[in-house]
C-alpha cells in the first residue's frame, strides 16, 4: 500500500469517526438532555466537512499524471 493511499484511508476513517460521534452526541442529548453533546455534535459535523475538503484537495494535488497514448 502506498503512503498516499494510507493517508486517504486514515482521513476517511477520521470522517467516519466524526459522523459516528455526531450521531452519538445527538442521541445522548435526546436521552439525557445534557447540553455538551448538543454542542459537540455540530462541531464534529464541521470537522467532518473540513476533513472532506482536505481529502478532496489532497486527492486532486496527488493525482497520477495521465499515461501518454501508446502508438
Secondary structure, DSSP 8 states (H G I E B T S, - for coil): --HHHHHHHHHHHHHHHHHHHHHHHHHHHHHH--HHHHHHHHHHHHHHHHHHHHHHHHHHHT---------
